[in-house]
Amino acid sequence: MIVLLIGYNKSKIKDFLEKNTTLYWIDGSKKITLKLINKYNPDYIILHGCHSILSLDIVKKYKNQIINCHGAYLPHNRGAHPNVWSFIDNTPKGGTIQYINENIDEGDILVRNKVNIKNNDTLSSVYWRIRDLLEEMFISNWENIINKKITPVKQDLNLGKIHYRKDLDRIWPFFTNGWETPVKEIEKINE
């Protein structure tokens, strides 16, 4: 099986896929084109740390073959910086493994789990806990995903919001210590 991983260079997912598949990797900050993906002819495309929105031609060609590891408990906090918005919007915190469709983070859910928040958490500590959760969920469910033993669930898009990269600019000044800002401070910010 050929898998194309787009995203983080160092992750448990990458290590796992290197041992269990023929793996190719592309940096998640690069522009991703259909021509680039076609060079690898993948059976699956895994997005873990991909900061690009895939074009419609890619999504159509690889329907139900693109799996996204998203750092939010979807349908809440679709789009950019989901961890931040889970505190601003007071929504569940967690991670979701989903199929990609033509809209941003609206594809069917394969697996999702919540994380617990601790009194001393910062944005950074929650981010890393969610990233660890996503990696564990992906690895433990990989066989069931590729063998179609998980029934995808449609999202109720009335429950969540979408946020864009530019949205962070207007609230960033409230973060006293950047990514190390305690989440208790962020929960007090009103939009």
C-alpha positions in Angstrom: 0.0 0.0 0.0 1.3 3.4 -1.0 0.6 6.3 1.5 1.3 10.0 1.0 1.7 11.8 4.3 1.3 15.6 4.1 2.3 17.4 7.2 4.7 17.0 10.1 8.1 15.5 9.4 8.3 14.1 12.9 5.3 12.3 14.3 4.2 8.9 15.6 2.0 8.7 12.6 4.9 9.0 10.2 7.0 6.5 12.2 4.0 4.0 12.1 3.3 4.4 8.4 7.1 4.0 7.6 7.0 0.6 9.2 3.6 -0.5 7.8 3.3 1.0 4.3 5.3 2.4 1.4 5.4 6.0 2.7 6.1 9.2 0.9 6.2 12.5 2.7 5.5 16.2 1.8 6.0 19.1 4.1 2.6 20.4 5.2 3.5 24.0 4.5 4.2 23.4 0.8 1.7 24.2 -2.0 0.0 20.9 -2.8 -1.1 20.3 -6.4 -2.7 17.4 -8.2 0.4 17.0 -10.3 2.5 16.7 -7.2 0.2 14.1 -5.6 -0.1 12.1 -8.8 3.7 11.6 -8.9 3.2 9.2 -5.9 0.0 7.5 -7.0 -1.1 7.0 -3.4 -3.8 4.6 -2.1 -4.3 7.0 0.8 -3.4 10.6 1.5 -3.0 11.4 5.2 -3.1 15.0 6.4 -1.4 15.5 9.8 -0.1 19.1 10.1 -1.1 20.1 6.6 -1.6 23.8 6.4 -2.9 24.0 2.9 -6.4 23.5 1.6 -6.5 20.8 -1.0 -7.9 21.9 -4.4 -11.2 20.4 -5.6 -9.5 18.4 -8.3 -7.5 16.6 -5.7 -10.5 16.0 -3.4 -12.6 14.6 -6.3 -9.9 12.3 -7.7 -9.0 10.9 -4.2 -12.6 10.7 -2.8 -12.6 8.7 0.5 -8.9 8.3 0.2 -7.9 11.6 2.0 -7.8 11.3 5.8 -7.4 14.4 7.9 -6.2 14.4 11.5 -7.9 17.6 12.8 -7.1 19.1 16.2 -10.7 19.8 17.2 -13.7 17.8 18.3 -15.7 18.3 15.1 -18.0 19.7 14.0 -16.8 22.4 16.5 -13.9 24.6 15.4 -13.5 23.8 11.8 -10.6 25.6 10.1 -7.5 27.2 11.5 -6.3 27.3 15.2 -9.1 25.0 16.5 -7.4 24.6 19.9 -7.6 28.4 20.5 -11.2 28.6 19.4 -12.3 25.8 21.6 -11.5 28.0 24.5 -12.9 31.2 23.0 -16.1 29.6 21.9 -16.3 27.3 25.0 -16.7 24.1 22.9 -15.5 20.6 23.5 -11.7 20.1 23.2 -10.3 17.1 21.3 -9.3 15.6 18.0 -11.1 14.1 15.0 -10.0 11.8 12.2 -12.2 12.5 9.2 -12.5 12.2 5.4 -11.8 15.3 3.4 -14.5 16.6 1.2 -14.9 19.8 -0.9 -15.5 22.0 2.2 -13.1 22.9 5.0 -13.3 20.3 7.7 -16.8 19.2 6.9 -16.0 15.6 5.8 -17.5 12.6 7.5 -16.1 11.7 10.9 -14.3 8.4 11.3 -13.1 8.7 15.0 -13.1 11.5 17.5 -12.2 11.9 21.2 -12.2 14.6 23.8 -9.3 15.6 26.0 -9.4 16.7 29.6 -8.2 20.1 30.5 -6.0 20.6 33.6 -5.8 23.6 35.9 -2.3 24.5 34.8 -2.8 24.0 31.0 -1.6 26.5 28.4 -2.5 26.6 24.8 0.7 24.8 24.0 0.2 22.0 26.5 -3.4 21.4 25.2 -2.1 21.5 21.6 0.5 18.8 22.4 -2.1 16.6 24.3 -4.5 16.8 21.3 -1.7 16.0 18.9 -0.7 12.9 20.9 -4.4 11.9 21.1 -4.7 12.2 17.3 -1.6 10.1 16.7 -2.8 7.4 19.1 -6.3 7.4 17.5 -4.9 7.2 14.0 -2.5 4.3 14.8 -5.1 2.3 16.8 -7.7 2.7 14.1 -5.6 2.5 10.9 -6.5 -1.1 10.1 -10.2 -0.5 10.7 -10.1 2.6 8.5 -8.4 1.0 5.5 -10.6 -2.2 5.9 -13.7 0.0 6.0 -14.8 -1.3 9.4 -15.6 2.1 10.6 -18.9 3.6 9.5 -18.3 7.3 8.7 -20.7 9.8 10.5 -22.0 12.9 8.8 -21.4 16.1 10.8 -24.1 18.3 12.1 -22.7 21.6 10.8 -25.3 23.6 12.8 -23.3 22.8 15.9 -19.9 24.3 15.0 -18.2 27.4 13.5 -15.4 27.7 11.1 -12.4 30.0 11.8 -9.7 31.3 9.4 -6.1 32.1 10.0 -6.8 35.8 9.9 -9.4 35.5 12.7 -6.5 34.9 15.2 -5.1 38.4 14.6 -7.9 40.2 16.3 -7.6 38.2 19.6 -3.9 37.5 19.7 -3.1 40.7 21.7 -5.1 39.2 24.6 -2.7 36.3 24.9 -0.3 37.5 27.5 2.3 34.8 26.9 1.6 33.7 23.3 1.2 30.0 23.0 2.2 29.6 26.7 -0.8 31.7 27.8 -2.8 29.8 30.5 -6.1 28.6 29.1 -7.9 29.9 32.1 -7.0 33.4 30.9 -8.3 32.7 27.4 -11.6 31.4 28.6 -12.3 34.9 29.9 -11.9 36.6 26.5 -15.2 37.5 24.9 -15.3 38.1 21.2 
